[in-house]
Amino acid sequence: MTDMDTDIKLVMAIVRPDKLTDVKLALAEVGAPSLTVTHVSGRGSQPAKTEQWRGEEYTVDLHQKVKIECVVADTPVEDMVEALREAAYTGEPGDGKIFVLPVTDAIQVRTGKSGTEAV
């Protein structure tokens, strides 16, 4: 295990699916080395919609979103957050959220490297 004071951060964002390309380009510009993308559903400040299917009305209150996760050690987190925020912004409810969390350790499966070397 490595020293618990390493400066590894997990930057996680939940954004609209149509903003994914813009976010990927923005993260590449600030030097984010890699990312993980997961398709998720969620409910927040975005209002529910009433729709019809085969004559029946139903309410859509879980909206499709994209969860983006980046673990970084040498990329300035503030730059990543600002790039992410600008790329995901539409000005409408449901633009998403960005979370920054500390990571106590990282281990690369193939090599066994740990800490910032693994990131």
GIBEL-V265071 format. One record per backbone hydrogen bond with DSSP energy under -0.5 kcal/mol. NH is the residue of the N-H (numbers start at 1). CO is the residue of the C=O. If there is no record, write none. Layout:
NH,CO + NH,CO
//
This chain:
6,3 + 8,6 + 8,103 + 9,72 + 10,101 + 11,9 + 11,70 + 12,10 + 12,99 + 13,68 + 14,97 + 15,13 + 15,66 + 16,95 + 19,16 + 20,17 + 23,19 + 24,20 + 25,21 + 26,22 + 27,23 + 28,24 + 29,25 + 30,26 + 31,28 + 32,27 + 36,69 + 38,67 + 40,38 + 40,65 + 42,63 + 49,60 + 51,49 + 51,58 + 53,56 + 56,53 + 58,51 + 60,49 + 61,59 + 63,42 + 63,61 + 65,40 + 66,15 + 67,38 + 68,13 + 68,66 + 69,36 + 70,11 + 72,9 + 72,70 + 80,76 + 81,77 + 82,78 + 83,79 + 84,80 + 85,81 + 86,82 + 87,83 + 88,84 + 89,85 + 95,92 + 97,14 + 99,12 + 101,10 + 103,8 + 108,113 + 109,107 + 112,108 + 115,106 + 117,114 + 118,115 + 119,115
//
